[in-house]
């Protein structure tokens, strides 16, 4: 009888050990999945914050050359962060598979990429020269409209098109 009670105590000890071990494994998986979910939410939030720098201008038709240059400078800063300096930029522009951001300025029937130009001040100077040539009753900066495209692959802005009105 004494051996039977010792066997029952040992079996109960093993069952309790298995239950504690199962609880420990359950908690590890629960904490791990919660951590992954929180990480995914933070990554989405960071991507939304990044895209909002550009999407704030999307669909607007009251932009000035200063806004266009601001967009180009933000794109250049982002591209410099990812160090696209040594890559053939022509292969990256308009490519949804990369994080490269292209900015196109369309005016007077021509298009030009302006995100790589370190001296966009010439764009502003040209606009001010055009303003000086206008009659005094029509002295205001020209307006630009903006269209922003977000990649289906990276979910990040990859193309900004600014068109002179």
N, C-alpha and C positions, 0 to 999 in steps of 0.2 A: 504494500500500500504506500509505503514511504517513497519507493521509486516512482510510482505513478504520480504522486503529488509533485515530485521534483521535475518530472517530465512535463507536467502541465505548466509549472512555473517557467521552465525553459521555453516552452512553446509560446506562452504569453509574452515573455521577454522578446522573442524573435518577432512576434506579430507587432508588438509596440515599436520595436526598432524599424520594421518595414513601414509602419504608419508614419513615423517621424521622418524617415528617409523620403517617403512619398510626398509628405508635406513640404519638405525642403526643396525637392525637385520642382514641385508645383509653384512655390514662391519664386524660385529662380526664373522659371519660364514666364511667369506673370510679370515680374519686374523687368525682364529682358524685352518683352513685347511692349510694355509701357514706355520703356526708354526708346525703343525704335520708333514708336508712334510720336513721341515728343520730338525726337530728332527730325522726323519727316515734316512735322508741323512747323518747326523752326526753319527748315530749308525752304518750305513753301512761302513762309512769311518773308524771308530774306529775298527770295525771287520776286515776290510781289512788290516789295519796297524798291528793289532795283528797277523793275519794269515801270514803276510809277513815275520815275524820273523822266521817262519818255512818254508814257501814255497820258500824262497830264496835258500834253500838247495835242494829242490825237483828236482829229476832227475839228480843231479850231481853225478859224479863218481870219483871225485878227492878229496874227503873229507879225512881228517886225524882224528886220535883219538881225537885231540883237538876240532875239529868241532863237533864230536859226543858228547863229554862231554858238550860242549856249548849248544847243543840242549837239552840234558838231564837237564841241570841246568835251562834253560828257561822254560821247561815243569814243573820242580819242583817248580819254583817260581810262575808260573801260578796256579798250583794245590794248593800251600800254600795260595795264594790269596783267592781261593774259599774254603779254610779250609776243604780239604778232609782228613785231618790227622786222624780223628776219625772214618772214614768210612772204611768198608772192601774194600780195593783197588782192590782185585781180582774181585769184582763185577763190578767195574767201567772200568777196562782196556778193551779197544776196544769197548766200549759202545757208540754208536752215540747219545744217548739221554742225555748225561751229558756233562759238560764242562771239564771233566778230560782229560788230555793229557798223553797218554802212549808212551814211547820210548822203542823200542825193538832193541837190539844189537844182530845181528846174525853173528857168526863166528865159524869156526871149527865144523860145523854141530850142534851147539847148539844155543839156543836163551835165552836171559835173558832180563827182564825189568830193565831199569837202571834209570828211572825218579825219583824213590823214594829214591835211594841211596844217602846219604849225602856225601859220600866219593868216588866220581868217580876218585879220584886221583890214586886209585889202578889200574884202567883201563889204565891210562896213564903210570904208572910204569911198568905194564905188557908189554905194547907195547914197551917201551924203553928197557926192558930186552930182548925181542925178537929181537929188532934192534941190540943190542950188540952181540947176538949170530950169526948174519948173517956175511958172509964173507965181507971183507973190500970193495970189488968192487960192492957190492949190498946193501950199507947202505942207505936206505931211508925208511921212514915210510910207512906202508901199506895203501892202499887206501880203502875207504868205499864208497858205493853208498847209496843213500837216497831216500826213497819214503814217501811222505806225503799224508795222507788221510783227506779229509774235510767232515764233517757230512752233510748229506742232511737235517737233522732236525735242528741242531743248526747253521749250516753254519760256524762252527768253526773247526779248526784242532783238531782231536781227536786221531790220531795215526801217529807216525813217526817210520819208520823201516829203520835201518842202517845195511847194509850187508857188511861184509869184502870181498874185491875182491881177 
